[in-house]
Amino acid sequence: MRIYLVTGGNRGIGYDTVRLLSERERDGVILLGCRALDRGYDAIEKMRMENPAFAYDNIEPIIIDVSNVLSIINAVGIVKAKYGVLHVLINNAGILGCPDEGGPEMCFRINVFGIYNTMEAFAPLMIQGEAKVVVVNTQMAAWTCNEMQPDLQSVLLDFESMTVEKVKYLCEDWLHCVDLEDSTYEWPSPCTTYGPYVISNVLAISLVRRWAYHHQKFFHTTIVCPGYCSTEMTHYHGSHTSTEGAESVLFPLYNFTDNGGFYHRGNQLDFLAPRPLHH
């Protein structure tokens, strides 16, 4: 029996990732990560209403708020006590960082350090040589990194030398820059990065690549871009469906990918790429 955990699994791409896993992994257990159990149960009920032919009885909601280290530790304890192991960790939880979501600080806490803390906390439960880690990101990070000044770009691309402390410093430096205070680096305009959102994804990529590099003997880690999907986060303006995004997220589970590689719909992406003209 294989155990899967999807953070932010009660809506958007996470919801459809959980749904597809439930339908395809009938003998597995799909842990639907959410910040409140009722949201998880509501999501399962929605699946049953949309597809009455399937029971979705292999899904189990679990509380995990990746912005809260204690919540992550509690989730690890629950998984350890009930199942003992974790085969697949899908880091999907993320926010745009709008003021009503807690602003840039919460954006970095969830999109960058929430991912790192979750991987670190669950690592002891993941089966060495078998477990897979998937991190949801965006190819806009590659476009933004490509537009950065060479000094900042080189720091972010040198993932082997990246540390949590460096990432914390870079978060603070970005905040200083956008507040028109003295900063070490010249950062791209927030107008081109959806405020802190894309910057958080650039920083997350560097930190995840470091984690993938240092854990490659034990786990296989893949970064995925689901694409511009029609979800609540995009105000339903996306060019892809949420299901198509979920297919992209699940690709590394059933296909070969490079450890620490970056993929969109099965195609490998570069970490530096020019912004398409229509964006």
DAZIUR-V162012 format. One record per helix or strand of 2 or more residues. SS is the DSSP state (helix for helix, strand for strand). FROM is the first residue (numbers start at 1). TO is the last residue. If there is no record, write none. Layout:
# DAZIUR-V162012
ss: {SS & SS}
from: {FROM & FROM}
to: {TO & TO}
This chain:
# DAZIUR-V162012
ss: {strand & helix & strand & helix & strand & helix & strand & helix & helix & strand & helix & helix & helix & helix & helix & helix & strand & helix & strand & strand}
from: {3 & 12 & 29 & 37 & 59 & 69 & 88 & 99 & 103 & 132 & 140 & 150 & 159 & 164 & 190 & 197 & 220 & 242 & 261 & 267}
to: {6 & 24 & 34 & 50 & 63 & 82 & 91 & 101 & 125 & 137 & 146 & 157 & 161 & 178 & 192 & 214 & 225 & 254 & 264 & 268}
